[in-house]
Amino acid sequence: MYMFLPFLTASIGLILVWFEKRFAGLILLAITLVILMVWFRFHATSHLNISL
């Protein structure tokens, strides 16, 4: 259910880049990557029983 967050932040970042707010778009890209890394870390270690 919370996986809409990376899509939301990436979409807002794309809209900001479209309106030439490049720095804000890069910040949202970084936030999107952090969300995806945390999500992958949680699911890869707990649900799939893979030790990273």
Contacts in CASP RR format, 6 or more apart in sequence:
PFRMAT RR
TARGET T0000
AUTHOR 0000-0000-0000
METHOD contacts of the structure
MODEL  1
MYMFLPFLTASIGLILVWFEKRFAGLILLAITLVILMVWFRFHATSHLNI
SL
3 39 0 8 1.000
5 35 0 8 1.000
6 32 0 8 1.000
6 35 0 8 1.000
6 36 0 8 1.000
6 39 0 8 1.000
9 28 0 8 1.000
9 31 0 8 1.000
9 32 0 8 1.000
9 35 0 8 1.000
10 28 0 8 1.000
10 29 0 8 1.000
10 32 0 8 1.000
12 28 0 8 1.000
13 24 0 8 1.000
13 25 0 8 1.000
13 28 0 8 1.000
13 29 0 8 1.000
13 32 0 8 1.000
14 25 0 8 1.000
16 22 0 8 1.000
16 24 0 8 1.000
16 25 0 8 1.000
16 28 0 8 1.000
17 25 0 8 1.000
41 52 0 8 1.000
44 50 0 8 1.000
44 52 0 8 1.000
45 51 0 8 1.000
45 52 0 8 1.000
END
